[in-house]
């Protein structure tokens, strides 16, 4: 059951995610990277010794280069801490600003366009009243980790592509610039708008 998974995530998360995967496949080779340069070096450096290879991004802001995706030989997957209707950066903040009562997380194939690849899994949950963006981000993180645990055996042992869930992306793909712009407060805003923006964007 020899195989290789490249984990694009933080050091702290990589250790925990790797331990989950190794429970299902002790022979699995796992390489953890945090930055684009590290990812390119690992993937583009040459051939690997394992009979299959997969890349997984978990709560990473790194944009995966097309050359890396083309070199993998199969789909790479992103665990996105937001639902399909909130692609892009800071999904929790925009969801709170829009005062949604349902939020979720998404697992999808990585493509050259941010948060647009085929969706393979989602999980929805109720948004708590008067929640701040940091609290919703933590709630989403816990749900996303649960989804990873549920999918971990499949990811660690079966190299074939994951099946589409049938759900599709919608809504605006927000950027860091959009987030920063929404943090600006002007004299024309009333108290309700200012309070909402603070709760959503800090």
C-alpha positions as CSV (number, residue, x, y, z in Angstrom):
1,X,0.0,0.0,0.0
2,X,3.0,2.2,-0.7
3,X,2.1,5.8,-1.5
4,X,3.0,9.4,-0.9
5,X,0.9,12.4,0.3
6,X,2.2,16.0,0.2
7,X,0.6,18.0,2.9
8,X,0.4,21.8,2.3
9,X,-0.4,23.2,5.7
10,X,1.2,24.6,8.8
11,X,3.7,22.6,10.9
12,X,1.3,22.2,13.8
13,X,-1.5,20.8,11.6
14,X,0.8,18.7,9.5
15,X,1.9,16.6,12.5
16,X,-1.7,15.9,13.5
17,X,-3.0,15.2,10.0
18,X,-0.1,12.9,9.3
19,X,-0.8,10.9,12.4
20,X,-4.4,10.5,11.3
21,X,-3.4,9.3,7.8
22,X,-0.7,6.9,9.2
23,X,-3.3,5.1,11.3
24,X,-4.8,3.8,8.0
25,X,-1.6,3.3,6.1
26,X,1.6,3.0,8.2
27,X,3.7,2.7,5.0
28,X,2.5,6.0,3.6
29,X,5.2,8.5,2.9
30,X,4.1,12.0,4.0
31,X,5.9,15.2,3.1
32,X,4.8,18.4,4.8
33,X,5.4,21.8,3.2
34,X,4.2,25.3,4.2
35,X,5.3,27.6,1.3
36,X,5.0,27.6,-2.4
37,X,8.8,27.3,-3.0
38,X,8.9,24.2,-0.8
39,X,5.9,22.7,-2.7
40,X,7.5,23.4,-6.1
41,X,10.8,21.8,-4.9
42,X,9.1,18.7,-3.7
43,X,6.8,18.2,-6.7
44,X,9.0,19.4,-9.6
45,X,12.4,18.1,-8.4
46,X,12.0,14.8,-10.1
47,X,10.4,11.4,-9.8
48,X,9.3,9.9,-6.5
49,X,9.9,6.4,-5.2
50,X,6.3,5.6,-4.4
51,X,3.8,4.0,-6.7
52,X,1.2,6.8,-6.3
53,X,1.2,10.4,-5.1
54,X,-1.4,12.8,-3.9
55,X,-1.4,16.5,-2.7
56,X,-3.7,17.8,0.0
57,X,-3.9,21.4,1.1
58,X,-5.5,22.1,4.5
59,X,-6.4,25.7,5.5
60,X,-3.6,27.0,3.4
61,X,-3.4,30.4,1.7
62,X,-0.8,29.2,-0.8
63,X,-1.8,29.4,-4.5
64,X,-0.7,26.1,-6.1
65,X,1.1,26.8,-9.4
66,X,-0.3,25.2,-12.5
67,X,3.0,23.5,-13.2
68,X,2.7,21.7,-9.9
69,X,-0.8,20.5,-10.6
70,X,0.2,19.2,-14.0
71,X,3.1,17.3,-12.5
72,X,1.2,15.4,-9.9
73,X,-0.5,13.0,-12.3
74,X,-3.9,13.2,-10.5
75,X,-6.2,15.6,-8.7
76,X,-4.9,17.6,-5.7
77,X,-7.5,18.4,-3.0
78,X,-8.1,21.5,-0.9
79,X,-9.9,21.5,2.5
80,X,-11.5,25.0,2.4
81,X,-12.8,26.4,5.7
82,X,-15.9,27.9,4.0
83,X,-19.0,26.7,2.1
84,X,-19.3,26.6,-1.7
85,X,-21.1,29.9,-1.7
86,X,-18.2,31.7,-0.1
87,X,-15.1,30.9,-2.3
88,X,-11.9,32.9,-1.7
89,X,-10.3,34.5,1.3
90,X,-11.9,35.1,4.7
91,X,-15.2,33.3,4.0
92,X,-16.3,33.5,7.7
93,X,-16.1,37.3,7.7
94,X,-18.2,37.7,4.7
95,X,-20.8,35.1,5.9
96,X,-21.2,37.0,9.2
97,X,-21.5,40.3,7.3
98,X,-24.3,38.8,5.2
99,X,-25.9,37.5,8.5
100,X,-26.3,33.9,7.3
101,X,-27.7,31.2,9.6
102,X,-26.0,28.3,7.9
103,X,-22.3,27.9,7.2
104,X,-20.1,25.1,6.1
105,X,-16.8,23.7,4.8
106,X,-15.8,22.4,1.4
107,X,-13.4,19.8,0.0
108,X,-12.6,20.3,-3.7
109,X,-10.1,19.6,-6.4
110,X,-7.5,22.3,-6.8
111,X,-7.4,24.1,-10.2
112,X,-5.5,27.1,-11.5
113,X,-8.4,29.3,-10.5
114,X,-8.9,29.7,-6.8
115,X,-11.8,27.7,-5.2
116,X,-13.4,26.6,-8.5
117,X,-12.5,22.9,-8.8
118,X,-14.9,20.0,-8.6
119,X,-16.4,19.7,-5.1
120,X,-16.1,16.3,-3.5
121,X,-17.5,16.9,0.0
122,X,-19.3,19.6,2.1
123,X,-20.5,19.8,5.6
124,X,-22.9,22.4,6.9
125,X,-23.7,23.6,10.4
126,X,-25.8,26.3,12.2
127,X,-24.2,29.7,12.9
128,X,-24.4,30.7,16.5
129,X,-26.1,34.0,17.4
130,X,-24.0,37.1,17.6
131,X,-20.8,35.1,16.7
132,X,-17.6,36.9,15.8
133,X,-15.5,36.0,12.7
134,X,-12.8,34.4,14.8
135,X,-15.3,32.2,16.6
136,X,-16.9,31.1,13.3
137,X,-13.5,30.4,11.9
138,X,-12.8,28.1,14.8
139,X,-16.1,26.3,14.5
140,X,-15.4,25.8,10.8
141,X,-11.9,24.5,11.6
142,X,-13.3,21.9,13.9
143,X,-15.8,20.7,11.3
144,X,-13.2,20.7,8.6
145,X,-10.9,18.5,10.8
146,X,-13.8,16.2,11.4
147,X,-14.4,15.9,7.6
148,X,-10.7,15.2,7.1
149,X,-10.8,12.4,9.7
150,X,-13.9,10.9,8.0
151,X,-12.1,11.0,4.6
152,X,-8.7,10.0,5.9
153,X,-8.8,6.3,5.2
154,X,-9.9,6.9,1.6
155,X,-7.2,9.5,1.1
156,X,-4.5,7.3,2.7
157,X,-5.2,4.0,1.0
158,X,-7.0,4.6,-2.3
159,X,-5.1,6.6,-5.0
160,X,-8.1,6.9,-7.4
161,X,-9.8,10.3,-7.7
162,X,-12.6,11.2,-5.3
163,X,-16.1,11.2,-6.7
164,X,-17.9,14.6,-7.2
165,X,-20.5,15.5,-4.6
166,X,-22.7,17.2,-7.2
167,X,-22.5,20.6,-5.4
168,X,-21.2,23.6,-7.3
169,X,-19.5,26.9,-6.4
170,X,-21.5,30.2,-6.3
171,X,-21.0,33.7,-5.1
172,X,-18.2,36.2,-5.3
173,X,-14.6,35.0,-4.9
174,X,-13.4,37.4,-2.2
175,X,-9.8,38.5,-1.9
176,X,-7.7,39.9,1.0
177,X,-8.2,43.3,-0.6
178,X,-11.9,42.9,-0.3
179,X,-11.5,41.9,3.3
180,X,-9.3,44.9,4.1
181,X,-11.7,47.3,2.3
182,X,-14.6,46.0,4.5
183,X,-12.6,46.9,7.6
184,X,-12.7,50.6,6.7
185,X,-15.1,52.7,8.7
186,X,-16.5,56.0,7.3
187,X,-18.4,58.9,8.9
188,X,-21.5,58.0,6.8
189,X,-22.0,54.6,8.5
190,X,-24.5,54.2,11.2
191,X,-23.8,52.4,14.5
192,X,-25.4,49.2,13.3
193,X,-23.2,49.0,10.3
194,X,-20.1,49.8,12.3
195,X,-21.0,47.1,14.9
196,X,-21.6,44.5,12.2
197,X,-18.4,45.3,10.4
198,X,-16.4,45.0,13.6
199,X,-18.0,41.6,14.4
200,X,-17.4,40.4,10.9
201,X,-14.0,41.9,10.0
202,X,-12.4,43.0,13.3
